[in-house]
């Protein structure tokens, strides 16, 4: 990881003020992959700062009221319908669709707090190309992680450090941000939950200036997760090995 020494603000009154205060400088897009998250969107959309320039919702063929509720709550939201299944496919489509200089991606299940968006924006504004949210670094935490998933994430971080030299404290958390002009250098070409790990590896291999910011993961509000710890853990392991064996991604 190309580390930057950035001091991220902690949650509190300052975050509340920042949520309302329009920043100057680069434009910001927030991208949210969804699949049947109608029950969670009221909370998720309400936590996003009002100075965000656009919200892009990428929907993977939801069969509940996700799209209707999104439009009712945020009439200007941009909706992208992705026919390919998988979180990776949704994120790839969302990154392509976003118009902001900075793109911040968060989940639609209510586990990620939009009030933490200023930390990602500030890290990018201070020179980072790619920003990872971390539950396990200083200041982070989780109310949802299981012992098995925590052990698995630690193993993934170890592998990435040994094979690629990236010193991440959290390899599988999906709260991330990236500069729009760096998207092509990531060469995202996977469709599943392994996409966050792949992006972290590609960012390291591309030499992107990277930092982590502390986040707190809450418990999903409604519904059940599509994540399968063992199956998706094996996919992540295969992704790491495959990435180590292949050459660097060539981009235009």
N, C-alpha and C positions, 0 to 999 in steps of 0.2 A: 504494500500500500504506500502511495506517495502521501505521507501524512502532513497535515497542516495543523498548526497550533491555534485552534479556535476555541474560545470560551463561549459555550452555548448558554443562553439565559435559562434560568429555572422557571418552572410554572409558578404563577401567582398573579399579583396585581399588574405587574409590568406586562405579562402576556395578555391580560384582558385589555389593557390600553392599546397594545400593538395590534390586537385583533380588529380594532375599530379605526386605527390610524392608517390612512393610505400612504404607502411608501413611495418614494420617488425612485427612478431608475428603471431597470429591466422589468419587462412584463412577466407575470406569473400565471401559469396554467396548473390547475389541479385535475388530475386524471384518476378516475375511480372505476375499476372493473366491477361488474355486478352480475349476479345470477340469483334471481329470486330473493332479493334483499328489501322487499317493500316495507317490512316491519322495522328495518334498521335505518333507512334513509332519512326519516325525520330528524333523528339524532345526528347522523353523520353530516348532513348538509347544514344543519344549524351551527355546527362547530367551526365551519370554514370561515376564515376572516372575510369581511365584506370588501376588502381592497383587492382580493384575487381577481385577475382580469377575465378569466374564463374557467368554467368547470366543464370537463369533458367526461361523460359517463359512457363506458364501453360495455354494452350488454350482450351476454352470451345466450340469447334466446330464452329470457325469463318467461315463465308462464303464469306469474302472479301480477300484481299491480305495480311492479317496480317502475316501469316507464311512465305510467300515468302519475304516480305520486311524485316522481322526480320533476315532472313538468309543472305540477300544481305547486310544489314547494319552491321551485326555482325556474320560472318560465324561460329564462335565457340560457338554461343549461343546454349544451350540445350533446346529442345522443348519437353514438356510433353503434350500429348493430353488427356484431361479429359472428359469422356463421361457423367458424372453426371452433371446436370446443377447447377449453383449457385456459388457464390464467395467462400463460405465456403468449398465446395468440391474442388475447384481449389487450395485454400490455403493449405488444408490438403495434397493434392497430391504434391504440391510444397515443403512443409516442408519435406516430406518424401524423395523427390528426391534430395534436396540440399545436397552437400557434405562439405560445408564450416563449420568451427567452429562457425562462426557468420552468421546468416541468417537475411537479411534485406528485408522486403516486401514493395513494393510500387505499386500504381495503374498505369495503362497504358494510362490514359486519358489526361496526360499532366498537371494535377493539382498539382502533387508532383514533387519537384525539386531534381534531383539526386545529385546536389551539396551539399545537406544537409546530404548525406550518412555519411560523416566523423563524424558528431555529434553522430549518432547512434553507429558507430564503436567505437568511443572513450568512450562512456558511457558503453558499454559492456566491453571494455578493462580495464576500471576503476573499475569494480566489479559488474556491474548490470547483472542480468540474463535476464531481460525483459525490453525493452525500448519502450515507447509510444511517438509518435509525438503528440504535442498539438498545436491547433490553438488558444486556449483561455488562455493559461498560459502566463506568462511574456515573451515577445519577439516574440510571435506567432501572426498569423493573417490570414484572409481569404478574398478573393475577390468574393467568390462564395456562402457563407452560406446565407440562407434565414432566416427571423425572426422566421418562424415556426420551421425550423430545429435547430436553435440556442436554442430556448425555449425547444425543445424536448431533445436536448443533455444535457442541464442543469438539466432537470428532471431526466434523466437517471443517471447522475453523482450523484445526490442527493440520488436516490434509492440505488445505489451501495454503497454509503458511509454508509447509514443507515443499509442496510442488510448485508454488507460484510466488512465494515470498510475501504474500499479502497478510498483514497482521490485523485481521478483523476480530472483533469480540463477539459478533453476531452475524452468522452467514445466511440465515434463512428468513429474516424479518423483511416484510414487503414494504415498509415505509421508507421510501427512497426519493431522491431528487437528482436531477441531472440537467446540465445545460443542453438546450435544444441543438446547438451546433456540435455536440459530442455524441448524439444518438447514433449516427452512422458508424462511428468508431466501435460501437458495442456489437454490431452485427447480430442482433437478436434473431435466433433461428430455432427456438424451441417453443413448444406449446403448453407445457405443463407447469406444475408448481416449482419445478427446478429453476425457473426463470430468474428468481432473485439471486440464487447462487451463481448462475451463469453470468449474469450482469456484473456481479462483483469480480469474478475471474477476468472477464473481458476488460473491465475498467483497469485492473492491475496490468494486464498484458499490453493495453494500449497506452499505458503511462499517464492515465488521467490523474489529476490532482484530487486526492480522495480524503475525506474525513468522516468521522462518525459523530452523531449527536445523540444524546440520551433521550429515550422515549419510555413511556409506560404503556404496557399492553393490558387492556381491560378484557374482561370476559365477553364473548359474543353476546349480544343482547337478545336476538331472536333467531330461531332456526338452528340448523346444524351445519358444521363445517364440511366442505368437500375434500378437506385434507385427510389423507390416510398415512399415518406416521411411518409404517413399515414400507408400504408400496412406494410412497413418494420419497422416502429416505433412500431406497434402493435406486430410484431414478436419479436422485441427486448424486449418489456415488458413481453411477455409470457416467453421468455428465462430467464429473470431475476427471475421471480416468480418460474419457474420450477427449476432453479438452487438453489434457496433458500430452496425449499422443499426436494430436493434430498440430499443424503449423499455425502461425498467427493468422488471424482473419484479415484478409486484404479488403480495404475499403477504397472507394474512389478518392 
